[in-house]
Amino acid sequence: MVGVGPGDPELLTLKAVRILEKCPSWLAPAAKIGGDSTALTIVGGAVSSEGKDILVHHFPMKKVHSGTAPDPEIQQAWDKAAEWVYDQLKQGLDVALPTLGDPAIYCTGFYVYQTLLRIHPDAKVEIVPGISAIGATAAAAKMSLCLGDEELLVIPAVFENQRLRETLQQFRSLVFMKVYKSMDRIVPILKEMDLLANAVLVECTSMGEERVHHDVEGALGRKLHYFSTLIVRK
Ligand SMILES: C[S@@+](CC[C@H](N)C(=O)[O-])C[C@H]1O[C@@H](n2cnc3c(N)ncnc32)[C@H](O)[C@@H]1O
């Protein structure tokens, strides 16, 4: 599994490029049936796909809750992907799974990795870290996320309002991922807690259409890109 960074092909690591070049087979995640794979598009800016056996595999965009069984459609997608990987490995073909940002952070590829090892414990897997949107959005906003003895909380923006308030109260520095459908809910809470001036919303960082919004109220009622991250820094 290879982290390919947040968008700019220059943010792929040397190791990611080397492993992608070396692997004859690639498994590329796609959010829509028949849609493009963002990870594959990023890779395309740095590594030639000529001669590669590429499976663009659809993973349904449904919520997964830790500790509970996933929706059967999701499990099926993980199983299929894991079986394809194992099939390639059996033929002596190494597989690279390019994944957006860093594989350790909200990454579908990680479920494929876990599924593969559950079904075929003999499979050998290497994880290549990548530059996460967490650091990349902070860089775009030209800010630090934590210094000295400060802590940092990374959360998916699916918490219900009271839990959002509590976390905003408790932590000095927060990164909200997957905020694209939640800003209409989060902005009034930030306003109520007098935190609007502490918030920065970053859309599509390093993807060519990067937008850094210091006026997060402007996001109200607006359709945001899926690749949007909110930083709240007290
Ligand atoms: C499923 S998570 C994947 C995170 C990824 N593994 C990482 O390390 O960045 C998708 C969320 O990451 C954030 N994200 C990913 N790429 C981004 C980008 N280029 N600009 C802003 N946010 C991004 C958004 O919050 C998006 O909803």
The ligand as a Gaussian input file, in Angstrom:
#p B3LYP/6-31G(d) Opt

LIG

0 1
 C      -10.998000       9.391000       3.213000
 S      -10.088000      10.744000       3.825000
 C       -8.490000      10.356000       3.209000
 C       -7.385000      10.998000       4.002000
 C       -6.009000      10.648000       3.455000
 N       -5.692000       9.274000       3.721000
 C       -4.933000      11.552000       4.024000
 O       -4.026000      11.056000       4.698000
 O       -4.985000      12.738000       3.739000
 C      -10.637000      12.007000       2.733000
 C      -10.614000      13.366000       3.399000
 O       -9.268000      13.828000       3.472000
 C       -9.222000      15.227000       3.263000
 N       -8.424000      15.504000       2.049000
 C       -7.811000      14.601000       1.276000
 N       -7.134000      15.203000       0.278000
 C       -7.322000      16.531000       0.438000
 C       -6.880000      17.684000      -0.267000
 N       -6.092000      17.580000      -1.335000
 N       -7.271000      18.903000       0.178000
 C       -8.062000      19.030000       1.271000
 N       -8.507000      17.977000       1.975000
 C       -8.152000      16.740000       1.572000
 C      -10.671000      15.697000       3.129000
 O      -11.134000      16.080000       4.400000
 C      -11.353000      14.441000       2.625000
 O      -12.748000      14.448000       2.884000

